[in-house]
């Protein structure tokens, strides 16, 4: 799961960097996933109107929040550690996770 979470984070971060480099007014200094998602909505980027992306990001927030990412930025080096979370220890979260997994990480991406 940690790989999927890392990939989701990097995909969103790279999308924002691409938009920033394309001249769209978007904050590219944010590191936390929820702030990255919020920056898209506050920007003039065409990504803000992509409803499928918005829904996918909402589902992915669940995974990123429960994996408790720790972001360490040292100079030009960025390290993000995602901690494993045992969803089976929390029956409600396990059921929610089971139902949203395929919408969080679509196979066609």
BAKEKE-540406 format. One line per field, with one value per atom (N, C-alpha, C): x, y, z; residue in one letter; atom name; residue number from 1. Coordinates in nm, 3 decimals, always signed. Each point is the difference from the previous one (the first is absolute). Layout:
# residues N
c1 <- c(X ...)
c2 <- c(Y ...)
c3 <- c(Z ...)
type <- c(A ...)
atom <- c(CA ...)
seq <- c(NUM ...)
# end
This chain:
# residues 109
c1 <- c(+0.083 -0.083 +0.087 +0.112 +0.086 +0.043 +0.023 +0.039 -0.112 -0.124 -0.113 -0.017 +0.017 -0.013 +0.110 +0.123 +0.112 -0.023 -0.046 -0.026 -0.110 -0.105 -0.109 +0.051 +0.082 +0.057 +0.085 +0.090 +0.090 -0.075 -0.104 -0.080 -0.064 -0.058 -0.063 +0.106 +0.109 +0.109 +0.053 +0.022 +0.050 -0.101 -0.129 -0.103 +0.004 +0.020 +0.008 +0.125 +0.112 +0.123 -0.015 -0.065 -0.024 -0.085 -0.106 -0.087 +0.075 +0.083 +0.079 +0.095 +0.065 +0.094 -0.072 -0.126 -0.078 -0.056 +0.034 -0.040 -0.130 -0.060 -0.122 +0.035 -0.078 +0.023 -0.037 +0.101 -0.023 +0.121 -0.023 +0.109 +0.071 +0.128 +0.076 +0.089 -0.011 +0.085 -0.066 -0.124 -0.073 +0.045 +0.006 +0.044 -0.107 -0.096 -0.102 -0.110 -0.046 -0.095 -0.126 -0.059 -0.124 +0.023 +0.116 +0.032 +0.024 +0.061 +0.018 -0.136 -0.091 -0.134 -0.071 +0.013 -0.064 +0.058 +0.130 +0.063 -0.055 -0.036 -0.061 -0.132 -0.080 -0.130 +0.011 +0.107 +0.019 +0.074 +0.045 +0.082 -0.085 +0.068 -0.065 +0.026 +0.047 +0.033 -0.126 +0.007 -0.115 -0.025 +0.097 -0.020 -0.114 -0.027 -0.103 -0.140 -0.020 -0.131 -0.010 +0.104 +0.002 -0.069 -0.127 -0.081 +0.053 +0.044 +0.053 +0.126 +0.087 +0.120 -0.036 -0.096 -0.043 -0.051 -0.083 -0.053 +0.111 +0.090 +0.113 +0.086 +0.025 +0.081 -0.068 -0.131 -0.072 +0.016 -0.014 +0.020 +0.144 +0.095 +0.141 +0.037 -0.069 +0.027 -0.019 -0.099 -0.023 +0.127 +0.059 +0.119 +0.120 +0.014 +0.116 -0.011 -0.119 -0.017 +0.025 -0.053 +0.018 +0.143 +0.074 +0.139 +0.096 -0.053 +0.077 +0.133 -0.004 +0.126 +0.081 +0.128 +0.093 +0.090 -0.001 +0.074 +0.122 +0.116 +0.125 +0.068 +0.019 +0.063 +0.134 +0.106 +0.135 +0.066 +0.013 +0.058 -0.085 +0.060 -0.072 -0.053 +0.015 -0.040 -0.133 -0.093 -0.131 -0.020 -0.026 -0.024 -0.138 -0.079 -0.133 -0.008 -0.033 -0.016 -0.147 -0.051 -0.139 -0.001 -0.070 -0.006 -0.115 +0.022 -0.110 -0.111 -0.120 -0.117 -0.078 -0.030 -0.073 -0.150 -0.060 -0.143 -0.087 +0.048 -0.081 -0.019 +0.083 -0.017 -0.118 -0.045 -0.113 -0.106 -0.100 -0.099 -0.066 -0.036 -0.064 +0.095 +0.126 +0.097 +0.032 +0.001 +0.026 -0.111 -0.125 -0.112 +0.005 +0.028 +0.012 +0.115 +0.114 +0.117 -0.030 -0.067 -0.033 -0.090 -0.090 -0.095 +0.055 +0.098 +0.049 +0.133 +0.060 +0.133 +0.004 -0.093 +0.005 -0.024 -0.076 -0.021 +0.118 +0.074 +0.115 +0.120 +0.015 +0.113 -0.050 -0.062 -0.054 +0.109 -0.034 +0.097 +0.044 -0.084 +0.034 +0.092 +0.045 +0.093 +0.141)
c2 <- c(-0.120 +0.120 +0.125 -0.006 +0.117 +0.051 -0.091 +0.040 +0.077 -0.047 +0.069 +0.139 +0.011 +0.128 +0.094 -0.049 +0.081 +0.045 -0.092 +0.034 +0.105 -0.012 +0.098 +0.138 +0.005 +0.127 +0.061 -0.080 +0.051 +0.041 -0.072 +0.035 +0.138 +0.024 +0.130 +0.110 -0.026 +0.099 +0.035 -0.100 +0.025 +0.074 -0.028 +0.073 +0.148 +0.030 +0.139 +0.067 -0.070 +0.057 +0.026 -0.091 +0.019 +0.124 +0.016 +0.116 +0.130 -0.003 +0.118 +0.035 -0.101 +0.024 +0.042 -0.034 +0.042 +0.141 +0.065 +0.138 +0.018 -0.108 +0.013 +0.041 +0.090 +0.053 -0.106 -0.069 -0.108 -0.007 -0.020 -0.005 -0.134 +0.005 -0.124 -0.031 +0.076 -0.022 -0.085 -0.033 -0.078 -0.147 -0.064 -0.139 -0.097 +0.046 -0.090 -0.024 -0.124 -0.042 +0.084 +0.024 +0.078 +0.143 +0.056 +0.134 +0.001 -0.107 -0.013 +0.000 -0.079 -0.009 +0.135 +0.067 +0.130 +0.103 -0.007 +0.095 -0.013 -0.119 -0.017 +0.075 -0.013 +0.066 +0.152 +0.051 +0.144 +0.061 -0.082 +0.047 +0.036 +0.047 +0.024 -0.116 -0.111 -0.118 -0.069 -0.055 -0.078 -0.127 -0.041 -0.118 +0.021 +0.123 +0.027 -0.038 -0.013 -0.037 -0.149 -0.076 -0.143 -0.075 -0.032 -0.063 -0.139 -0.077 -0.134 +0.008 +0.095 +0.021 +0.041 +0.089 +0.047 -0.116 -0.086 -0.114 -0.097 -0.028 -0.090 +0.057 +0.130 +0.063 -0.010 +0.018 -0.013 -0.141 -0.101 -0.137 -0.024 +0.053 -0.021 +0.068 +0.108 +0.067 -0.096 -0.085 -0.101 -0.082 -0.049 -0.085 +0.079 +0.121 +0.079 +0.045 +0.027 +0.040 -0.118 -0.116 -0.116 -0.055 +0.029 -0.047 +0.095 +0.110 +0.095 +0.037 +0.069 +0.036 +0.101 -0.022 +0.092 +0.054 +0.131 +0.064 +0.068 -0.033 +0.057 +0.065 +0.130 +0.072 +0.055 -0.050 +0.045 +0.051 +0.130 +0.058 -0.032 -0.059 -0.039 -0.142 -0.065 -0.139 -0.008 -0.075 -0.018 -0.147 -0.032 -0.138 -0.009 -0.094 -0.021 -0.145 -0.019 -0.136 -0.022 -0.113 -0.036 -0.122 +0.014 -0.108 -0.094 -0.130 -0.094 +0.016 -0.019 +0.011 -0.129 -0.064 -0.126 +0.029 +0.001 +0.032 -0.107 -0.122 -0.108 +0.017 +0.080 +0.027 +0.092 +0.069 +0.094 -0.043 -0.078 -0.055 +0.105 +0.114 +0.103 +0.048 +0.028 +0.046 -0.109 -0.125 -0.111 -0.006 +0.012 -0.005 +0.119 +0.117 +0.119 -0.018 -0.043 -0.020 -0.102 -0.106 -0.105 +0.053 +0.090 +0.051 +0.113 +0.073 +0.113 -0.027 -0.115 -0.027 +0.016 -0.061 +0.002 +0.141 +0.082 +0.140 +0.088 -0.040 +0.076 -0.019 -0.121 -0.034 -0.071 +0.074 -0.061 -0.070 -0.112 -0.079 +0.067 +0.088 +0.060 +0.120 +0.033 +0.113 -0.041)
c3 <- c(+0.000 +0.000 +0.000 +0.068 +0.010 -0.138 -0.093 -0.135 -0.068 +0.012 -0.061 +0.061 +0.129 +0.068 -0.047 -0.007 -0.048 -0.143 -0.084 -0.140 -0.013 +0.081 -0.003 +0.039 +0.102 +0.043 -0.111 -0.056 -0.103 -0.126 -0.035 -0.117 +0.018 +0.117 +0.026 +0.005 +0.068 +0.010 -0.139 -0.085 -0.135 -0.085 +0.017 -0.074 +0.034 +0.128 +0.043 -0.055 +0.004 -0.056 -0.150 -0.071 -0.144 -0.025 +0.079 -0.015 +0.030 +0.102 +0.035 -0.114 -0.058 -0.109 -0.128 -0.014 -0.116 +0.017 +0.108 +0.021 +0.075 +0.046 +0.078 +0.142 +0.054 +0.134 +0.102 +0.050 +0.097 +0.092 +0.128 +0.098 -0.011 -0.036 -0.017 +0.120 +0.107 +0.118 +0.107 -0.017 +0.098 -0.006 +0.117 +0.004 +0.047 +0.079 +0.054 -0.103 -0.008 -0.103 +0.000 +0.117 +0.005 -0.048 +0.027 -0.048 -0.151 -0.051 -0.145 -0.070 +0.054 -0.059 +0.009 +0.112 +0.018 -0.097 -0.023 -0.092 -0.142 -0.039 -0.132 -0.007 +0.104 +0.002 +0.008 +0.058 +0.013 -0.119 -0.091 -0.112 -0.122 -0.104 -0.128 -0.096 +0.053 -0.080 -0.052 -0.121 -0.050 +0.082 +0.081 +0.085 +0.099 +0.038 +0.101 -0.049 -0.130 -0.055 -0.032 +0.029 -0.029 +0.116 -0.018 +0.107 +0.037 -0.100 +0.029 +0.086 -0.032 +0.080 +0.142 +0.014 +0.131 +0.087 -0.057 +0.075 +0.038 -0.094 +0.027 +0.114 -0.003 +0.105 +0.136 +0.004 +0.127 +0.058 -0.085 +0.048 +0.042 -0.076 +0.034 +0.131 +0.034 +0.128 +0.117 -0.010 +0.106 +0.022 -0.107 +0.009 +0.051 -0.047 +0.042 +0.145 +0.046 +0.140 +0.093 -0.033 +0.088 -0.004 -0.108 -0.005 +0.068 +0.054 +0.081 -0.065 -0.113 -0.067 +0.081 +0.002 +0.063 -0.110 -0.018 -0.107 +0.059 -0.055 +0.045 -0.120 +0.008 -0.111 +0.049 -0.060 +0.035 -0.128 -0.010 -0.120 -0.121 -0.100 -0.121 +0.006 +0.116 +0.015 +0.074 -0.054 +0.061 +0.031 +0.125 +0.040 +0.066 -0.047 +0.056 +0.045 +0.126 +0.053 +0.030 -0.048 +0.025 +0.092 +0.110 +0.098 -0.032 +0.015 -0.024 +0.103 -0.043 +0.087 -0.012 +0.112 -0.002 +0.003 -0.118 -0.011 +0.063 +0.010 +0.057 +0.150 +0.064 +0.144 +0.027 -0.101 +0.011 -0.100 +0.042 -0.094 -0.090 +0.054 -0.083 -0.110 +0.037 -0.099 -0.102 +0.045 -0.093 -0.106 +0.042 -0.096 -0.095 +0.054 -0.085 -0.099 +0.048 -0.086 -0.111 +0.037 -0.097 -0.111 +0.034 -0.098 -0.087 +0.048 -0.078 -0.071 +0.024 -0.057 -0.151 -0.071 -0.147 -0.055 +0.071 -0.047 +0.039 +0.103 +0.044 -0.094 -0.048 -0.085 -0.126 -0.091 -0.122 -0.080 -0.058 -0.076 -0.130 -0.056 -0.127 +0.013 +0.120 +0.018 -0.025)
type <- c(X X X X X X X X X X X X X X X X X X X X X X X X X X X X X X X X X X X X X X X X X X X X X X X X X X X X X X X X X X X X X X X X X X X X X X X X X X X X X X X X X X X X X X X X X X X X X X X X X X X X X X X X X X X X X X X X X X X X X X X X X X X X X X X X X X X X X X X X X X X X X X X X X X X X X X X X X X X X X X X X X X X X X X X X X X X X X X X X X X X X X X X X X X X X X X X X X X X X X X X X X X X X X X X X X X X X X X X X X X X X X X X X X X X X X X X X X X X X X X X X X X X X X X X X X X X X X X X X X X X X X X X X X X X X X X X X X X X X X X X X X X X X X X X X X X X X X X X X X X X X X X X X X X X X X X X X X X X X X X X X X X X X X X X)
atom <- c(N CA C N CA C N CA C N CA C N CA C N CA C N CA C N CA C N CA C N CA C N CA C N CA C N CA C N CA C N CA C N CA C N CA C N CA C N CA C N CA C N CA C N CA C N CA C N CA C N CA C N CA C N CA C N CA C N CA C N CA C N CA C N CA C N CA C N CA C N CA C N CA C N CA C N CA C N CA C N CA C N CA C N CA C N CA C N CA C N CA C N CA C N CA C N CA C N CA C N CA C N CA C N CA C N CA C N CA C N CA C N CA C N CA C N CA C N CA C N CA C N CA C N CA C N CA C N CA C N CA C N CA C N CA C N CA C N CA C N CA C N CA C N CA C N CA C N CA C N CA C N CA C N CA C N CA C N CA C N CA C N CA C N CA C N CA C N CA C N CA C N CA C N CA C N CA C N CA C N CA C N CA C N CA C N CA C N CA C N CA C N CA C N CA C N CA C N CA C N CA C N CA C N CA C N CA C N CA C N CA C N CA C N CA C N CA C N CA C)
seq <- c(1 1 1 2 2 2 3 3 3 4 4 4 5 5 5 6 6 6 7 7 7 8 8 8 9 9 9 10 10 10 11 11 11 12 12 12 13 13 13 14 14 14 15 15 15 16 16 16 17 17 17 18 18 18 19 19 19 20 20 20 21 21 21 22 22 22 23 23 23 24 24 24 25 25 25 26 26 26 27 27 27 28 28 28 29 29 29 30 30 30 31 31 31 32 32 32 33 33 33 34 34 34 35 35 35 36 36 36 37 37 37 38 38 38 39 39 39 40 40 40 41 41 41 42 42 42 43 43 43 44 44 44 45 45 45 46 46 46 47 47 47 48 48 48 49 49 49 50 50 50 51 51 51 52 52 52 53 53 53 54 54 54 55 55 55 56 56 56 57 57 57 58 58 58 59 59 59 60 60 60 61 61 61 62 62 62 63 63 63 64 64 64 65 65 65 66 66 66 67 67 67 68 68 68 69 69 69 70 70 70 71 71 71 72 72 72 73 73 73 74 74 74 75 75 75 76 76 76 77 77 77 78 78 78 79 79 79 80 80 80 81 81 81 82 82 82 83 83 83 84 84 84 85 85 85 86 86 86 87 87 87 88 88 88 89 89 89 90 90 90 91 91 91 92 92 92 93 93 93 94 94 94 95 95 95 96 96 96 97 97 97 98 98 98 99 99 99 100 100 100 101 101 101 102 102 102 103 103 103 104 104 104 105 105 105 106 106 106 107 107 107 108 108 108 109 109 109)
# end
